[in-house]
Amino acid sequence: MKRVSARIMAVGGLLSLAACAGGGSGHGWHGAVQCAPYARQVTHVQLSGAAASWWGQAQGHYPRTHAPRAGAVLVFRATGRLPDGHVSVVRSVRNPREVLVDQANWVPGRIGRGEPVIDVSARNDWSRVKVWWSPIHDMGKTVYPAYGFILPAG
């Protein structure tokens, strides 16, 4: 019975990962710690709303790129698992296919610092990524679609 309860709790924890609010769909964790307000505070990128909408909002206001840079905002697309998308802030670039990010609410209600994200896209354009999942102390198995990076002004 304990084993079944532990599995149910683990699945529930993974399902609660499904949101990074900022004005989104009402799914998942919508407590005080959210990815979009956190990224906005850290980078001073003045965008709002669901994290996935930041890519389109940035056009004409902030440079966008498919190459990682420290201080940039990595924008994840909306998916069934991430209905509002997600944003994280690049802390450092380890190599062209791996960065360390700071992010809020990847683990619900927490701020993660220096967590690996790797580019698994065929063209090395950061359109598909895997993210560190601290509850298992390893890279997660899910591949998430991403738009790319927004560069803060000046």
Buried (B, 14 or more C-beta within 10 A) or exposed (E): EEEEEEEEEEEEEBEBBBBBBBEBEEBBBBEEBBBBBBBBEBBEBEBEBBBBBBBEBBEEEBEBEBEBBEBBBBBBBBBEBBBBBBBBBBBBBEEEBBBBBBBBBBBBEEBBEEBBBBBBBEEEEBBBBBBBBEEEEEBBEBEBBBBBBBBBEE
